[in-house]
Structures are given as structure tokens and as C-alpha cells.
Amino acid sequence: MQSLIKIVFWLCTPLVVIAWWNSDNFVPHPAIPVQLTADPAQKKLKAPRFKASYNDVDYAVVPKYEYEMYGMVVSFRYHDGDRMLHKLWNDHLNVADVCVVWGSNAVVVDLNAFDFYNGQFTCNFSTTDRVAWTRFSPRNISNNHLLSDDPTMRDRITDLSVGDIIRVRGKLAWYGQVGRQDHQMRKTSVTRDDVGNGACETIYVDDFEVIGSMPNQWRSIFKMALAGSLISAAIWVFGVGTGRFGHRYG
């Protein structure tokens, strides 16, 4: 029995690492919604600023455009208002930064040729593949600062995986703590043609949903291998179920 447990452990443990490494590999979706092939839709909005409150902080939100976006998630970062720059700014309203692609970037480009990652308020991407770089459109990617004081929306936003297809509906907006002047607020991009600092979309979220998940089998393998590794390690170390039981009467 102990020999079998050891075999399971040594098979599962390296598989955990391999599966984790490949868990965010992009694989074809069984169905790509037609909306993912189009640019985000926005419409000029004339609406007064309003107040949003979270974690005992009041924020002024200045809506600029109605906005609806379909995108495939390539990276994301959840924010903790008690750490780093968000703590410095006392910013608890910004739930996460979510970097997405659409159009040809989501349908044609080999996304596995790229490295995507989010900083505190940026999305970064690079590749060593010249062909992939040539095919990649810089106007079909965006980093989105997602704002919400609605617990339901916040929970949805913080349940993401790379490769998810998401739909976000809300308002491109400026925001800052109540009492701040407009020039002190965090702004939003209003075009898909800009790059660099200031090119991120700041969205006050009215609705958020995941409409498709990437069928990456490595994620299932990771869960099974991790369970096998932990259980076999516990049995190996503590001898659960491997001892000999009996009584002697005399």
C-alpha cells in the first residue's frame, strides 16, 4: 500500500506544476459570440455626477459615455484598497483592472505567442514572435478600470479566469473622492485609438457577466493532480489507513 501511495504522489506532484503552468493557455472557444468581433459601443451621455460609496469612503462619479463592451480576458488584477497606490489614493471603488481583446485579436491572432500581465493600473503585453506582433491590433485591446459599489457586481468581477468572454455595460466616467476638483479625478479614455498612459477605460459598472468560459482541460487536470498529491502526501506522512489493526487475547 505504501508503495502505491508513493507512486501516486510522485506522479501527481510534477503534474500539478505542469498543469498550473499550462492552465492559462488559450484554446479555441466552442462558440464565439458575434458581439466579440465588433468594437465596444459608446454613446455620448449628458448626465449629472452622482455619489458612490464603498468602505466608508464617498466618491463622485462623473459619467461621460454610455458604454457596452464584449471582450476576451487576457489578464486581470484585483485591487485591495488597503495596499500600495490604491491605499495612497484611498481608492476602494476600483474593484479590478481587466485587460481584454476583441475583433481579430480574439479570433485570428495566436494569443499564446504573447505574455499578458496587469500592473497596478496597466495592462502589459509582449511577444518574441514577429508574425504574431504584426497581426496584433493595438486598437483591439483595452485595460479596464472597473468601478462598483454594488456587492453583487463586485462578486461577479472577482470571479474571473483568463480566456473568459465577458460583457460589461456601464458608463465611461471620471471619479474621485467627494470634494476633489475635476483636474484631481481619475480620467477615462474615450477612444480605442490611444496607447500608453491615459489609454485605459474607466467604467462605472451597471452590469457584468461572463458569457463564455475557455475549455482548458489543464485546469481540470490541475485540480485532480493537486487533490491526488495532497491526499497521497497525507497518507504517506501520517500513515492514514496503512497500519495493521488487531487485538491479542490470551
Contacts in CASP RR format, 6 or more apart in sequence:
PFRMAT RR
TARGET T0000
AUTHOR 0000-0000-0000
METHOD contacts of the structure
MODEL  1
MQSLIKIVFWLCTPLVVIAWWNSDNFVPHPAIPVQLTADPAQKKLKAPRF
KASYNDVDYAVVPKYEYEMYGMVVSFRYHDGDRMLHKLWNDHLNVADVCV
VWGSNAVVVDLNAFDFYNGQFTCNFSTTDRVAWTRFSPRNISNNHLLSDD
PTMRDRITDLSVGDIIRVRGKLAWYGQVGRQDHQMRKTSVTRDDVGNGAC
ETIYVDDFEVIGSMPNQWRSIFKMALAGSLISAAIWVFGVGTGRFGHRYG
1 241 0 8 1.000
1 242 0 8 1.000
2 236 0 8 1.000
2 242 0 8 1.000
5 232 0 8 1.000
5 235 0 8 1.000
5 236 0 8 1.000
5 242 0 8 1.000
6 232 0 8 1.000
6 236 0 8 1.000
8 228 0 8 1.000
8 232 0 8 1.000
9 228 0 8 1.000
9 229 0 8 1.000
9 232 0 8 1.000
9 233 0 8 1.000
9 236 0 8 1.000
12 225 0 8 1.000
12 226 0 8 1.000
12 228 0 8 1.000
12 229 0 8 1.000
12 232 0 8 1.000
13 225 0 8 1.000
13 229 0 8 1.000
15 221 0 8 1.000
15 225 0 8 1.000
15 229 0 8 1.000
16 222 0 8 1.000
16 225 0 8 1.000
16 226 0 8 1.000
16 229 0 8 1.000
19 218 0 8 1.000
19 219 0 8 1.000
19 221 0 8 1.000
19 222 0 8 1.000
19 225 0 8 1.000
20 222 0 8 1.000
22 216 0 8 1.000
22 218 0 8 1.000
23 216 0 8 1.000
23 218 0 8 1.000
23 219 0 8 1.000
23 222 0 8 1.000
24 161 0 8 1.000
24 162 0 8 1.000
24 163 0 8 1.000
24 216 0 8 1.000
25 112 0 8 1.000
25 216 0 8 1.000
25 218 0 8 1.000
26 111 0 8 1.000
26 112 0 8 1.000
26 162 0 8 1.000
26 163 0 8 1.000
26 214 0 8 1.000
27 214 0 8 1.000
27 215 0 8 1.000
27 216 0 8 1.000
29 165 0 8 1.000
29 212 0 8 1.000
29 214 0 8 1.000
29 215 0 8 1.000
30 215 0 8 1.000
32 106 0 8 1.000
32 107 0 8 1.000
32 165 0 8 1.000
33 70 0 8 1.000
33 165 0 8 1.000
33 211 0 8 1.000
35 70 0 8 1.000
35 167 0 8 1.000
36 70 0 8 1.000
36 71 0 8 1.000
36 72 0 8 1.000
36 102 0 8 1.000
36 103 0 8 1.000
36 106 0 8 1.000
36 107 0 8 1.000
36 165 0 8 1.000
37 102 0 8 1.000
37 103 0 8 1.000
37 106 0 8 1.000
37 107 0 8 1.000
38 70 0 8 1.000
38 102 0 8 1.000
38 103 0 8 1.000
39 102 0 8 1.000
39 103 0 8 1.000
39 140 0 8 1.000
39 192 0 8 1.000
40 67 0 8 1.000
40 68 0 8 1.000
40 69 0 8 1.000
40 70 0 8 1.000
40 102 0 8 1.000
40 142 0 8 1.000
40 192 0 8 1.000
40 201 0 8 1.000
41 67 0 8 1.000
41 68 0 8 1.000
41 69 0 8 1.000
42 65 0 8 1.000
42 66 0 8 1.000
42 67 0 8 1.000
42 68 0 8 1.000
42 172 0 8 1.000
42 190 0 8 1.000
43 65 0 8 1.000
43 66 0 8 1.000
44 64 0 8 1.000
44 65 0 8 1.000
45 63 0 8 1.000
45 64 0 8 1.000
45 65 0 8 1.000
45 66 0 8 1.000
45 171 0 8 1.000
47 63 0 8 1.000
47 171 0 8 1.000
49 60 0 8 1.000
49 61 0 8 1.000
49 62 0 8 1.000
49 63 0 8 1.000
50 60 0 8 1.000
50 61 0 8 1.000
50 63 0 8 1.000
51 58 0 8 1.000
51 59 0 8 1.000
51 60 0 8 1.000
51 61 0 8 1.000
51 178 0 8 1.000
52 58 0 8 1.000
52 59 0 8 1.000
52 61 0 8 1.000
52 93 0 8 1.000
52 147 0 8 1.000
52 148 0 8 1.000
52 149 0 8 1.000
52 175 0 8 1.000
52 204 0 8 1.000
53 59 0 8 1.000
53 149 0 8 1.000
54 92 0 8 1.000
54 93 0 8 1.000
54 149 0 8 1.000
55 81 0 8 1.000
55 92 0 8 1.000
57 90 0 8 1.000
57 92 0 8 1.000
57 93 0 8 1.000
57 177 0 8 1.000
58 177 0 8 1.000
58 178 0 8 1.000
59 93 0 8 1.000
59 149 0 8 1.000
59 175 0 8 1.000
59 176 0 8 1.000
59 177 0 8 1.000
59 178 0 8 1.000
60 175 0 8 1.000
60 176 0 8 1.000
60 177 0 8 1.000
60 178 0 8 1.000
60 179 0 8 1.000
60 180 0 8 1.000
60 185 0 8 1.000
61 147 0 8 1.000
61 171 0 8 1.000
61 173 0 8 1.000
61 174 0 8 1.000
61 175 0 8 1.000
61 176 0 8 1.000
61 204 0 8 1.000
62 173 0 8 1.000
62 174 0 8 1.000
62 175 0 8 1.000
62 182 0 8 1.000
62 185 0 8 1.000
63 171 0 8 1.000
63 172 0 8 1.000
63 173 0 8 1.000
63 204 0 8 1.000
64 171 0 8 1.000
64 172 0 8 1.000
64 173 0 8 1.000
64 174 0 8 1.000
64 188 0 8 1.000
64 190 0 8 1.000
65 171 0 8 1.000
65 172 0 8 1.000
65 190 0 8 1.000
66 170 0 8 1.000
66 171 0 8 1.000
67 168 0 8 1.000
67 169 0 8 1.000
67 170 0 8 1.000
67 171 0 8 1.000
67 172 0 8 1.000
67 201 0 8 1.000
67 203 0 8 1.000
68 167 0 8 1.000
68 168 0 8 1.000
68 169 0 8 1.000
68 170 0 8 1.000
69 100 0 8 1.000
69 102 0 8 1.000
69 142 0 8 1.000
69 144 0 8 1.000
69 167 0 8 1.000
69 168 0 8 1.000
69 169 0 8 1.000
69 201 0 8 1.000
69 203 0 8 1.000
70 102 0 8 1.000
70 165 0 8 1.000
70 166 0 8 1.000
70 167 0 8 1.000
70 211 0 8 1.000
71 100 0 8 1.000
71 101 0 8 1.000
71 102 0 8 1.000
71 106 0 8 1.000
71 165 0 8 1.000
71 166 0 8 1.000
71 167 0 8 1.000
72 100 0 8 1.000
72 101 0 8 1.000
72 102 0 8 1.000
72 106 0 8 1.000
72 163 0 8 1.000
72 164 0 8 1.000
72 165 0 8 1.000
72 166 0 8 1.000
73 98 0 8 1.000
73 99 0 8 1.000
73 100 0 8 1.000
73 160 0 8 1.000
73 161 0 8 1.000
73 162 0 8 1.000
73 163 0 8 1.000
73 164 0 8 1.000
73 165 0 8 1.000
73 166 0 8 1.000
74 99 0 8 1.000
74 100 0 8 1.000
74 101 0 8 1.000
74 111 0 8 1.000
74 114 0 8 1.000
74 116 0 8 1.000
74 123 0 8 1.000
74 125 0 8 1.000
74 141 0 8 1.000
74 162 0 8 1.000
74 163 0 8 1.000
75 99 0 8 1.000
75 116 0 8 1.000
75 117 0 8 1.000
75 118 0 8 1.000
75 123 0 8 1.000
75 162 0 8 1.000
76 96 0 8 1.000
76 97 0 8 1.000
76 98 0 8 1.000
76 99 0 8 1.000
76 118 0 8 1.000
76 160 0 8 1.000
76 162 0 8 1.000
77 96 0 8 1.000
77 97 0 8 1.000
77 118 0 8 1.000
77 119 0 8 1.000
77 120 0 8 1.000
78 95 0 8 1.000
78 96 0 8 1.000
78 158 0 8 1.000
79 86 0 8 1.000
79 91 0 8 1.000
79 94 0 8 1.000
79 95 0 8 1.000
79 96 0 8 1.000
79 97 0 8 1.000
79 120 0 8 1.000
80 86 0 8 1.000
80 87 0 8 1.000
81 87 0 8 1.000
81 90 0 8 1.000
81 91 0 8 1.000
81 92 0 8 1.000
84 120 0 8 1.000
85 91 0 8 1.000
85 120 0 8 1.000
85 121 0 8 1.000
86 92 0 8 1.000
86 94 0 8 1.000
86 120 0 8 1.000
90 177 0 8 1.000
91 176 0 8 1.000
91 186 0 8 1.000
93 147 0 8 1.000
93 148 0 8 1.000
93 149 0 8 1.000
93 175 0 8 1.000
93 176 0 8 1.000
94 145 0 8 1.000
94 146 0 8 1.000
94 147 0 8 1.000
95 146 0 8 1.000
95 147 0 8 1.000
95 148 0 8 1.000
95 153 0 8 1.000
95 154 0 8 1.000
95 157 0 8 1.000
95 158 0 8 1.000
95 205 0 8 1.000
96 146 0 8 1.000
96 157 0 8 1.000
96 158 0 8 1.000
96 160 0 8 1.000
97 118 0 8 1.000
97 119 0 8 1.000
97 120 0 8 1.000
97 121 0 8 1.000
97 122 0 8 1.000
97 123 0 8 1.000
97 143 0 8 1.000
97 144 0 8 1.000
97 145 0 8 1.000
97 146 0 8 1.000
97 200 0 8 1.000
98 143 0 8 1.000
98 144 0 8 1.000
98 146 0 8 1.000
98 157 0 8 1.000
98 160 0 8 1.000
98 166 0 8 1.000
99 116 0 8 1.000
99 118 0 8 1.000
99 123 0 8 1.000
99 125 0 8 1.000
99 141 0 8 1.000
99 142 0 8 1.000
99 143 0 8 1.000
99 144 0 8 1.000
100 141 0 8 1.000
100 142 0 8 1.000
100 144 0 8 1.000
100 166 0 8 1.000
101 109 0 8 1.000
101 111 0 8 1.000
101 140 0 8 1.000
101 141 0 8 1.000
102 140 0 8 1.000
103 137 0 8 1.000
103 140 0 8 1.000
104 135 0 8 1.000
104 137 0 8 1.000
104 140 0 8 1.000
105 111 0 8 1.000
105 136 0 8 1.000
105 137 0 8 1.000
105 140 0 8 1.000
105 141 0 8 1.000
106 140 0 8 1.000
108 135 0 8 1.000
109 132 0 8 1.000
109 135 0 8 1.000
109 136 0 8 1.000
110 129 0 8 1.000
110 132 0 8 1.000
110 135 0 8 1.000
113 127 0 8 1.000
113 128 0 8 1.000
113 129 0 8 1.000
113 132 0 8 1.000
114 125 0 8 1.000
114 126 0 8 1.000
114 127 0 8 1.000
114 129 0 8 1.000
114 132 0 8 1.000
114 136 0 8 1.000
115 125 0 8 1.000
115 126 0 8 1.000
115 127 0 8 1.000
116 123 0 8 1.000
116 124 0 8 1.000
116 125 0 8 1.000
117 123 0 8 1.000
117 124 0 8 1.000
117 125 0 8 1.000
118 124 0 8 1.000
118 143 0 8 1.000
121 143 0 8 1.000
121 145 0 8 1.000
121 200 0 8 1.000
122 143 0 8 1.000
122 200 0 8 1.000
123 141 0 8 1.000
123 142 0 8 1.000
123 143 0 8 1.000
123 200 0 8 1.000
125 141 0 8 1.000
127 133 0 8 1.000
127 136 0 8 1.000
138 195 0 8 1.000
139 192 0 8 1.000
139 193 0 8 1.000
140 192 0 8 1.000
142 189 0 8 1.000
142 192 0 8 1.000
142 199 0 8 1.000
142 200 0 8 1.000
142 201 0 8 1.000
143 199 0 8 1.000
143 200 0 8 1.000
143 201 0 8 1.000
144 168 0 8 1.000
144 200 0 8 1.000
144 201 0 8 1.000
144 202 0 8 1.000
144 203 0 8 1.000
145 186 0 8 1.000
145 188 0 8 1.000
145 200 0 8 1.000
145 201 0 8 1.000
145 202 0 8 1.000
145 203 0 8 1.000
146 157 0 8 1.000
146 168 0 8 1.000
146 203 0 8 1.000
146 205 0 8 1.000
146 208 0 8 1.000
147 173 0 8 1.000
147 175 0 8 1.000
147 202 0 8 1.000
147 203 0 8 1.000
147 204 0 8 1.000
147 205 0 8 1.000
148 154 0 8 1.000
148 157 0 8 1.000
148 204 0 8 1.000
148 205 0 8 1.000
148 208 0 8 1.000
150 205 0 8 1.000
153 205 0 8 1.000
153 207 0 8 1.000
153 208 0 8 1.000
156 208 0 8 1.000
156 209 0 8 1.000
156 210 0 8 1.000
157 205 0 8 1.000
157 208 0 8 1.000
159 210 0 8 1.000
160 166 0 8 1.000
160 210 0 8 1.000
161 213 0 8 1.000
161 214 0 8 1.000
161 219 0 8 1.000
162 214 0 8 1.000
163 213 0 8 1.000
163 214 0 8 1.000
163 216 0 8 1.000
164 210 0 8 1.000
164 212 0 8 1.000
164 213 0 8 1.000
164 214 0 8 1.000
165 210 0 8 1.000
165 211 0 8 1.000
165 212 0 8 1.000
165 213 0 8 1.000
166 208 0 8 1.000
166 209 0 8 1.000
166 210 0 8 1.000
166 211 0 8 1.000
167 207 0 8 1.000
167 208 0 8 1.000
167 209 0 8 1.000
167 211 0 8 1.000
168 203 0 8 1.000
168 205 0 8 1.000
168 207 0 8 1.000
168 208 0 8 1.000
169 205 0 8 1.000
169 206 0 8 1.000
169 207 0 8 1.000
169 208 0 8 1.000
170 203 0 8 1.000
170 204 0 8 1.000
170 205 0 8 1.000
170 206 0 8 1.000
170 207 0 8 1.000
171 203 0 8 1.000
171 204 0 8 1.000
171 206 0 8 1.000
172 188 0 8 1.000
172 189 0 8 1.000
172 190 0 8 1.000
172 201 0 8 1.000
172 202 0 8 1.000
172 203 0 8 1.000
173 188 0 8 1.000
173 202 0 8 1.000
173 203 0 8 1.000
173 204 0 8 1.000
174 182 0 8 1.000
174 185 0 8 1.000
174 186 0 8 1.000
174 187 0 8 1.000
174 188 0 8 1.000
174 202 0 8 1.000
175 185 0 8 1.000
175 186 0 8 1.000
175 202 0 8 1.000
175 204 0 8 1.000
176 184 0 8 1.000
176 185 0 8 1.000
176 186 0 8 1.000
186 202 0 8 1.000
187 198 0 8 1.000
187 202 0 8 1.000
188 200 0 8 1.000
188 201 0 8 1.000
188 202 0 8 1.000
188 203 0 8 1.000
189 198 0 8 1.000
189 199 0 8 1.000
189 200 0 8 1.000
189 201 0 8 1.000
189 202 0 8 1.000
234 240 0 8 1.000
235 241 0 8 1.000
235 242 0 8 1.000
END
